[in-house]
Amino acid sequence: MFLVGGVPALAQTGGGSVNLVPSEPLFDVFAAINAAGYDAGLGTESPSGPRLQARDWCLRRNPAVLPAIAKFYQQQNVGDPAANFGQYVSLALFLGPPPDFKLTVADSDLPPDAAALKDIVPLLAQFYRQADLQQLWTRLQPEYDRRVAELSEPVRHTLAITDAYLRFPSGAYLGRTYNIDLCPLGAAEQVQARIYGENYYVVLTRFAEPPIKEIRHQYLHFLLDPLAVKYAFELHQKEPLAALARPAPALAADFKEDFSLLTTECLIRAIELRMDKPARPQEAIDTLTRQGLILVPYFYGVLSGYEAQASAMGVFYRQMILGITLKTERQRLANIKFAAAGSLPAPPGHAAAPVGPQEAQLDQGDNLIYAGKYAEAKAVFADVLAADARNERALFGMAVVASNTRKPDTAEDYFKQTLQVARSLRIATWSHIYLGRLYDLESMRKQALAQYQAAAVTATAFPDAFRAVQSGLAHPFGSTPQPGK
């Protein structure tokens, strides 16, 4: 593991490399949108802080391209301050260095929120030159270095304790990176987590206290997500348990639709409880279970056995998954009353389950698909679309229904419509995968590979999707792989 940016290199761990370093493209993007009208949380900023310094610098220079950027910013404002901030974070993570800010992936491979903003890139290049952002970056870099230095020791300590708990061998996941980026030009107290390809990101704005638990949570994903892929067969055997979590109103759709993701989240929450040793652990376990994280009680108990033996988590993981039994978990959950949507905080890095009658309809449609009742599901999604023609979950649901009822042309049309409006990474990822499969079945391998490649950028966050992408890139969907391939 290495922490870069004014601090010495640390010892390497099994997680590959960890980087704590300011991102210049991230700085440049937010310098531009602050000047263009991004005002969220502005009243809490110190006049001497980097955000107000950057705004003052850019506005005094009054670059000629600023009105065009301000117009773009207003047109792309999604209303919710966190989502609005988040979409520019997503774009910045795919930008190369200034002054050109060339995208690091093809336009078609961008995640949906970043893709919606790609037209700002040439404007940003002009703004960089006209506002002399290189000089501003040099001027503010000492403040960034100071913040990195303040954060480095708490991060170093927390990740070392986490490594020690999991006992990962050195070099286990070399080649993957965990990046902690600072963005003090955003509204305070925000954490944005991303997983793109082999890279994990946590973007932090200004905090009164370092958000160490959020950093650790994403780091646990960084270490444990590959195990869900490695032991896909064992996890698939336990997938009937997904039905027990689906009725939970407070559980985000990502967890309902990806059992591997749900399992990893439950394991991480149990590890956090074991490491933090709260005064009343059972209360915390019950709260998480009522949220829909149904395997937290199992993992919390079995981790006691893990702690008492010498194997690393990478070795212990398989037997831990095999130890899950449907009968026991049904009995455990028999008296659990799931919490209402919105009554509990969402797990770090995931949106809270939405609340409202339309979301209840969409949940109903998803559950009908899960039960194989496609005609009933189609009716539910059609009803939603009658009121909201651009609803991404309903469009995706119609596409899945058409795909499962052997209507490939209809399915293709709905998946394409979904991609035009999708903001959910899971929905966008699976839309690309399903389109790839449809093209494979039509012997259009080139088009199929393009869809799998587009999905590959965001699939790492969803183990089931990641395996589907790997399979699709390796051989056409519906074909029989040749031995040894």
Stockholm file with secondary structure:
# STOCKHOLM 1.0

chainA/1-485         MFLVGGVPALAQTGGGSVNLVPSEPLFDVFAAINAAGYDAGLGTESPSGPRLQARDWCLRRNPAVLPAIAKFYQQQNVGDPAANFGQYVSLALFLGPPPDFKLTVADSDLPPDAAALKDIVPLLAQFYRQADLQQLWTRLQPEYDRRVAELSEPVRHTLAITDAYLRFPSGAYLGRTYNIDLCPLGAAEQVQARIYGENYYVVLTRFAEPPIKEIRHQYLHFLLDPLAVKYAFELHQKEPLAALARPAPALAADFKEDFSLLTTECLIRAIELRMDKPARPQEAIDTLTRQGLILVPYFYGVLSGYEAQASAMGVFYRQMILGITLKTERQRLANIKFAAAGSLPAPPGHAAAPVGPQEAQLDQGDNLIYAGKYAEAKAVFADVLAADARNERALFGMAVVASNTRKPDTAEDYFKQTLQVARSLRIATWSHIYLGRLYDLESMRKQALAQYQAAAVTATAFPDAFRAVQSGLAHPFGSTPQPGK
#=GR chainA/1-485 SS CCCCSSSCCCCCBTTBEEEECCCHHHHHHHHHHHHHTCCTTGGGCCTTSHHHHHHHHHHHHCCTTHHHHHHHHHHTCCSCHHHHHHHHHHHHTTBCSTTTCCBSSCGGGSCHHHHTTGGGHHHHHHHHHHTTHHHHHHHHHHHHHHHHHHHHHHHHHHHHHHHHHHTCCTTTTTTCEEEEEECTTSCSSCEEEEEETTEEEEEECCCSSCCHHHHHHHHHHHHHHHHHHHTHHHHHHTGGGHHHHTTCTTSCHHHHHCHHHHHHHHHHHHHHHHHHCCSSHHHHHHHHHHHTCTTHHHHHHHHHHHHTSCCCHHHHHHHHHHTCCHHHHHHHHTTCCCCCTTSSCCCTTSCCCCCSHHHHHHHHHHHHHHTTCHHHHHHHHHHHHHHCTTCHHHHHHHHHHHHHTTCHHHHHHHHHHHHHHCCCHHHHHHHHHHHHHHHHHTTCHHHHHHHHHHHHHHHTTSHHHHHHHHHHHHSCTTSCCCTTC
#=GC SS_cons         CCCCSSSCCCCCBTTBEEEECCCHHHHHHHHHHHHHTCCTTGGGCCTTSHHHHHHHHHHHHCCTTHHHHHHHHHHTCCSCHHHHHHHHHHHHTTBCSTTTCCBSSCGGGSCHHHHTTGGGHHHHHHHHHHTTHHHHHHHHHHHHHHHHHHHHHHHHHHHHHHHHHHTCCTTTTTTCEEEEEECTTSCSSCEEEEEETTEEEEEECCCSSCCHHHHHHHHHHHHHHHHHHHTHHHHHHTGGGHHHHTTCTTSCHHHHHCHHHHHHHHHHHHHHHHHHCCSSHHHHHHHHHHHTCTTHHHHHHHHHHHHTSCCCHHHHHHHHHHTCCHHHHHHHHTTCCCCCTTSSCCCTTSCCCCCSHHHHHHHHHHHHHHTTCHHHHHHHHHHHHHHCTTCHHHHHHHHHHHHHTTCHHHHHHHHHHHHHHCCCHHHHHHHHHHHHHHHHHTTCHHHHHHHHHHHHHHHTTSHHHHHHHHHHHHSCTTSCCCTTC
//
